Protein backbone atom coordinates (compact mmCIF):
# COMPACT_ATOMS: atom_id res chain seq x y z
CA UNK A 1 0.00 0.00 0.00
CA UNK A 2 2.84 2.40 0.86
CA UNK A 3 4.45 1.69 -2.52
CA UNK A 4 1.20 2.59 -4.32
CA UNK A 5 1.04 5.91 -2.43
CA UNK A 6 4.64 6.72 -3.32
CA UNK A 7 4.04 5.95 -7.00
CA UNK A 8 0.81 7.99 -7.00
CA UNK A 9 2.59 10.95 -5.37
CA UNK A 10 5.32 10.71 -8.01
CA UNK A 11 2.80 10.85 -10.86
CA UNK A 12 0.95 13.76 -9.25
CA UNK A 13 4.21 15.66 -8.82
CA UNK A 14 5.12 15.11 -12.47
CA UNK A 15 1.64 16.17 -13.57
CA UNK A 16 1.73 19.38 -11.55
CA UNK A 17 5.23 20.21 -12.72
CA UNK A 18 4.16 19.89 -16.38
CA UNK A 19 1.44 22.53 -15.86
CA UNK A 20 3.72 25.22 -14.42
CA UNK A 21 4.49 28.08 -16.82
CA UNK A 22 8.20 28.43 -17.65
CA UNK A 23 10.14 31.11 -15.76
CA UNK A 24 10.36 34.55 -17.45
CA UNK A 25 13.96 33.92 -18.56
CA UNK A 26 12.97 30.75 -20.41
CA UNK A 27 11.44 31.55 -23.78
CA UNK A 28 10.28 28.75 -26.04
CA UNK A 29 10.25 28.89 -29.82
CA UNK A 30 6.64 28.82 -30.99
CA UNK A 31 7.16 28.92 -34.74
CA UNK A 32 9.76 29.59 -37.43
CA UNK A 33 8.35 30.60 -40.80
CA UNK A 34 8.90 28.03 -43.54
CA UNK A 35 7.77 30.05 -46.55
CA UNK A 36 9.55 32.48 -48.84
CA UNK A 37 9.07 36.19 -48.17
CA UNK A 38 11.24 39.23 -48.61
CA UNK A 39 12.42 41.99 -46.33
CA UNK A 40 14.32 44.84 -48.00
CA UNK A 41 14.45 42.77 -51.22
CA UNK A 42 16.17 39.83 -49.49
CA UNK A 43 14.89 36.43 -48.37
CA UNK A 44 13.89 36.59 -44.72
CA UNK A 45 12.70 34.37 -41.88
CA UNK A 46 10.70 35.14 -38.73
CA UNK A 47 11.08 33.40 -35.38
CA UNK A 48 8.17 33.58 -32.91
CA UNK A 49 9.10 32.89 -29.29
CA UNK A 50 7.62 33.43 -25.86
CA UNK A 51 5.49 31.72 -23.24
CA UNK A 52 2.27 31.20 -25.18
CA UNK A 53 0.90 31.77 -28.65
CA UNK A 54 -0.73 34.95 -27.34
CA UNK A 55 2.28 36.41 -25.53
CA UNK A 56 5.25 36.33 -27.84
CA UNK A 57 8.10 38.20 -29.46
CA UNK A 58 8.96 38.02 -33.13
CA UNK A 59 12.30 38.63 -34.73
CA UNK A 60 12.77 38.81 -38.48
CA UNK A 61 16.21 38.57 -40.03
CA UNK A 62 17.65 38.01 -43.45
CA UNK A 63 18.33 34.38 -44.37
CA UNK A 64 21.78 35.33 -45.73
CA UNK A 65 22.80 36.40 -42.23
CA UNK A 66 22.03 33.09 -40.53
CA UNK A 67 25.60 32.19 -39.66
CA UNK A 68 27.21 31.30 -36.35
CA UNK A 69 28.71 34.36 -34.68
CA UNK A 70 26.57 36.93 -36.50
CA UNK A 71 25.66 39.86 -34.25
CA UNK A 72 23.05 42.44 -35.27
CA UNK A 73 22.17 45.40 -33.10
CA UNK A 74 19.55 48.04 -33.71
CA UNK A 75 19.14 51.27 -31.80
CA UNK A 76 16.06 53.36 -32.54
CA UNK A 77 15.35 51.13 -35.56
CA UNK A 78 18.62 51.89 -37.37
CA UNK A 79 19.33 48.32 -38.56
CA UNK A 80 17.20 47.53 -41.61
CA UNK A 81 18.21 43.84 -41.46
CA UNK A 82 16.60 43.20 -38.04
CA UNK A 83 12.93 43.64 -37.15
CA UNK A 84 11.83 42.98 -33.58
CA UNK A 85 8.32 43.31 -32.18
CA UNK A 86 6.08 41.79 -29.53
CA UNK A 87 2.48 40.98 -28.82
CA UNK A 88 2.12 40.82 -25.04
CA UNK A 89 -0.91 40.97 -22.73
CA UNK A 90 -3.10 42.11 -25.61
CA UNK A 91 -0.79 44.98 -26.58
CA UNK A 92 1.54 45.37 -29.56
CA UNK A 93 5.13 46.68 -29.20
CA UNK A 94 7.58 47.77 -31.90
CA UNK A 95 10.95 49.33 -32.50
CA UNK A 96 10.75 53.05 -33.12
CA UNK A 97 13.04 55.64 -34.64
CA UNK A 98 11.43 58.27 -32.38
CA UNK A 99 11.69 56.48 -29.04
CA UNK A 100 14.36 54.90 -26.87
CA UNK A 101 14.08 51.40 -28.32
CA UNK A 102 16.72 48.86 -29.18
CA UNK A 103 17.17 45.21 -30.07
CA UNK A 104 19.96 42.75 -30.60
CA UNK A 105 20.43 39.24 -31.89
CA UNK A 106 23.53 37.08 -31.77
CA UNK A 107 23.72 33.59 -33.28
CA UNK A 108 25.60 31.61 -30.66
CA UNK A 109 25.36 28.20 -32.33
CA UNK A 110 24.31 26.85 -35.70
CA UNK A 111 24.70 23.06 -35.80
CA UNK A 112 23.28 21.48 -38.96
CA UNK A 113 24.15 17.96 -37.87
CA UNK A 114 22.25 18.21 -34.56
CA UNK A 115 19.63 20.56 -36.09
CA UNK A 116 20.10 23.12 -33.32
CA UNK A 117 20.51 26.88 -33.41
CA UNK A 118 20.91 29.08 -30.35
CA UNK A 119 20.27 32.82 -30.40
CA UNK A 120 20.88 35.41 -27.73
CA UNK A 121 18.23 38.11 -28.02
CA UNK A 122 17.38 41.30 -26.16
CA UNK A 123 15.03 44.20 -26.84
CA UNK A 124 13.28 47.29 -25.55
CA UNK A 125 10.13 48.06 -27.52
CA UNK A 126 7.40 50.71 -27.34
CA UNK A 127 3.63 50.50 -27.63
CA UNK A 128 2.76 52.78 -30.59
CA UNK A 129 -0.63 53.62 -29.04
CA UNK A 130 0.78 54.62 -25.63
CA UNK A 131 4.15 56.27 -26.14
CA UNK A 132 5.28 55.79 -22.53
CA UNK A 133 4.46 52.05 -22.46
CA UNK A 134 7.60 49.95 -23.00
CA UNK A 135 8.33 46.24 -22.79
CA UNK A 136 11.84 44.93 -22.19
CA UNK A 137 13.39 41.57 -22.89
CA UNK A 138 16.67 41.10 -21.05
CA UNK A 139 19.35 38.99 -22.75
CA UNK A 140 17.73 35.62 -23.28
CA UNK A 141 18.87 32.51 -25.10
CA UNK A 142 16.35 30.80 -27.37
CA UNK A 143 16.88 27.42 -29.00
CA UNK A 144 15.58 26.46 -32.43
CA UNK A 145 15.68 22.73 -33.11
CA UNK A 146 14.32 19.91 -35.26
CA UNK A 147 11.77 20.94 -37.89
CA UNK A 148 11.97 24.57 -36.77
CA UNK A 149 15.73 24.46 -37.49
CA UNK A 150 14.96 23.16 -40.99
CA UNK A 151 12.56 26.08 -41.47
CA UNK A 152 15.23 28.52 -40.25
CA UNK A 153 17.92 27.26 -42.62
CA UNK A 154 15.71 26.55 -45.64
CA UNK A 155 17.10 27.89 -48.92
CA UNK A 156 14.93 29.62 -51.49
N, C-alpha and C positions, 0 to 999 in steps of 0.2 A: 504494500500500500504506500509506503514512504517513497519507494522508487517511482510509482505512478505520479505522486505529487511533485517530485523533483522534475520529472520529465515534463509535466504539465506547466510548471512554473517556467521552465526553459523555453517552451514554445510561446507562452504568453509574453515573456521578455523579448523574444525575437520579434513577435508580432507588433508589440508596442514600439520597439526601436525602429521598425520599418516605416512607421507612420509619422515619425518626427521629421519636421522640415529641416533641411540642411542648414548649418550655421551660415551667417551672412558672408563669411569669407569663402565659402564653397559654392561656386557657381557651376551649374551643369549646362552642357551644350544641349540645346533644345532642337536645333535644326541648322543644317548647312545647305545653302541652296545648291541644287544640282542641275540648274538650267543655265543657258547662255544669256547674259545680259551685259550691257556696256555701262561703264562709268567713265566720263571724260574720253570717250572713243576707245576705250580699252576693255578687254574682258575682265569681269569682276565677279566676286563671290561675297555673299553675306553670311555671317555667323550669328545666330540667335542664341543667347545664353542668359541664364538667370535661375530663379527658383521655380517658377511655374510658367505656363504658356502666357498667362496674363501679365506677369511682372517679369520683364526681360529687357536686356540690352541688345542692340544690334551693332555690329561693326562690319562695314563694307570696305574691302581692299581690292586692289588690282591683282589678278591671278599671276601676272608676271613677277610680282614682288613676294610670292610665297616661297621663301628660301630661308633656311636656318640662319639665324643671326640678324635678319632684317629688323631694323628699328625705325618706326615712323612716329613722329610726334607732331601734334597740331595744337597751336595756341591761337585762340580766337578764330578758328576755322581757316588757318593759313596753309594747310596741307591738302591739296585737291585730291590726293591719292588715298585719303582716309576719311571715312564718314562714320561717325559714332552718334547713336541716339538711344533713347530708352522709352519704354512704355511701362510706367510704374504707378501702382495704386490709382489707376484710371486717368493718369496724367501723362502727357507726352513731353519729352525733354530732348533738346537738340544742342548742337554746337552753334555758336553765334559769333559773328565778326564784331558785334557791338557790345558784347558782354564778356565778363571774365570766365571764359570757358576754355577747356583744354582736353586733349585726349592723347593716349599713346598706346602703341602696340609693339611688342617685341616677340619675334618667333624664337622661342627658346630651343625647340626641338622639332625636327621634321624627319621622321623615321618611316620610310616607305615600306620596309620589310615588316615592321611591327604594326604598320598602319596607325601611327600615333603622331599627333602634332600637339605641342604645348605652346600656348601664348601667354605672355604677361600683358595684362591690359589695365588701364586706369583712365578715369575720365571725370570731368566736372561739366555738367550740362545744365542748361537753363530751360525753364518752361516758357514757351513763347507767348502764352496768354497772361502769365503773371511774372513779370520781369525780375522780381526778387525771389523767385522760387527756384532753387537749384537742387540738383541731386549729384552726389559724389560717389564714385566707385574708386576705392583705394586700390593700390596694386594688387591684382588678383591673377592667379594662374588658372587658365581654363584648358581642358584637355579635349581634343577632337580625336576620335578613334573609330575604327571599323568602317562601316558604310559612310559615316559622316566624313571620315578622312578621304575616302574615295571621291566624295562630292567636292571636297576642298581642293583636291589636286587634279581634278578632271581637266583635260585639255580640250579646247574648242578650236 
